[in-house]
Amino acid sequence: MQQCDDFAASAYHLTFLSASIEDMFKALKKIYIDLHGFKGESSIFSLYAMILISTCSFLDEYHDFLKSEDENFRGFIIDFKSVVKPAVKEIENWTGLRRFRNEVLAHNFRKPKKGNKSIFIPSNEVYDIPLSLEDLYVLVGCIKSIVDVLKAVFPYEINRFSSIVKNDSSLFKPGKYDAESYKIRHNAICRQVKSNFELVIKRYSNKALKKPPQ
């Protein structure tokens, strides 16, 4: 990819993350039942978890990378951040966001600082995070408002980096399988797993037969 300044890259990242979060929220709303009872609702929880993970990424990008070494340009960034400060502050009022991301979502529902116990085991642990559909409306709305202003103030930088990304094909390797080979590979793996399972069952069955009568 050709050289592009860090600010343009960061502005593009924020717009990309915002669009992803909005799309996930739209999908979540279609299947929403009750986030307070997410146990067993894997499709809802998957979308919910990704919204929170992406929100943390959005905040990290905003605070750590949306900057410039250009003295003249820096003033515009400061003004932009002062405009959207209420929206950023509202998101960060959920003080447990990053801790929930780090301790739960990034560690297979286990608390590393609590002996890797499952979050589903009752405890006194409380996370201050967006939980209801109404909470998510506010969260996603804040992110959208930030990016709407970003697009209005820095359209050239965002579009310039976007065009570079669209014209660059070196980021990912081609997919491993095509329309035919994926079926062959999938079936082969399933047969191997089934065969391994049958061998293990047979081994335990033989052991059970050899056990002396009680």
Secondary structure, DSSP 4 states (H G I P E B T S, - for coil): -----HHHHHHHHHHHHHHHHHHHHHHHHHH-S-GGG-TT-HHHHHHHHHHHHHHHHHHHHHHHTS--S-HHHHHHHHHHHHHHHHHHHHHHTSTTHHHHIIIIITTTTEEGGGTTEETTS--S-------SHHHHHHHHHHHHHHHHHHHHH-HHHHHHHHHHHHT---SSPPPS--TTHHHHHHHHHHHHHHHHHHHHHHHHHHHHHHSPP-
